[in-house]
Amino acid sequence: MNKSFIAIDWSSTHFKAYRIDGSGYILDKIITEQGIAKITRIEIADIIEQLVLKWPEEQHNMYCSGMIGSNLG
């Protein structure tokens, strides 16, 4: 059995999170205009906390990409 996970694409202009099952199907998604360049570092933590509350089963299987890895993130 494959585990589900959270995939995050956090660009400078948008936040996109996907809950993906072990077969690669998107189970749910969140897309907002909370890009890294538009929020503070404290807001980054708050957004992740809200995401974990929404999808607690996948909180230890989260992969982040995009501008979150920059000096802004």
N, C-alpha and C positions, 0 to 999 in steps of 0.2 A: 504494500500500500504506500503510495507516494503522499507526502505531506503538502498541504496547501501553504501558501506564503503570500506576503505583501510585496508588491513591486511599486516603487516610487520613482517617478520622473519629476524632479523638482528643478524647473528652469528658472531663469531670472524673472519671468512674467507669470508663470502658472505652476500650480501644484497638482499633480495627477497621481492618484494612488489606486492600485488595482488589487483586489483579493482574487488570487488565482489558485485553482485546485491542482492537485497532483498531476492531472492529465493536461494541464495548460489552458483550461477554460476559465474565462473571466466570470467570477461569481458575483462581483459587485465592483463599483468604482466610485471614486470621488474626484471631481475636477473643480478647482477653484482658481481665482485670480490672485492667490497668495504666493506669488513668486518670491524667490529669495531676495531680489533687489527691492521688494516692496514691504518687507517685514523686518522686525528686529530679531536678534538671537533668542530672546525670551519667547517671542511668538513662535519660533521654530519648535522649541520644546513643547509649547502648548498644543501646537498642531499635531505633533507626534503623539502626545498624551491622549488627545481626543480620538486619534486613529486607533490606538491600542484599546481604548474603551469600546469602540465600535466593532473591532475585529480582534477580540482577546485571544482567540485560539491560535492566531498567527503571530503574536507579538514577538516570538523568538525566531521567527523566520521572515525577516524583513530585509529587502535589498533596495538600496537607494542609489540613484544615478542622477546625472545632470549637475547643475550649479551648486547643489548641496555640498559637493566636494571642493568647491572653490574657496577662496579666502573670504567670501561673503557668507558662506554656509557654516 
